[in-house]
């Protein structure tokens, strides 16, 4: 019981690793598959005055959805594909969501 409680507390405080990456800095993003980490780096389009955004579909050849970077992991699906919630169950209604 003590071990279970300790592990639960470590998970709660983000001390125990779950094998998924986090992006440290101004915003801590949880639940990012290490192979996809490069797609979760913020972009700062010049027309938006240096504000940081997340590209919902970074591989899109045309214009893509942009979400303010601070909206990632906020437990609300901002992207139409659910990509902004990799570490939450907020977008679990999307096909293929974990």
SULDA-V401652 format. One record per run of one state. SS is the DSSP state (helix for helix, strand for strand, loop for the rest). FROM is the first residue (numbers start at 1). LEN is the number of residues. If there is no record, write none. Layout:
# SULDA-V401652
SS_FROM_LEN + SS_FROM_LEN
This chain:
# SULDA-V401652
loop_1_1 + helix_2_11 + loop_13_8 + strand_21_3 + loop_24_5 + strand_29_4 + loop_33_1 + helix_34_7 + loop_41_2 + strand_43_1 + loop_44_2 + helix_46_3 + loop_49_4 + strand_53_3 + loop_56_10 + strand_66_3 + helix_69_3 + loop_72_27
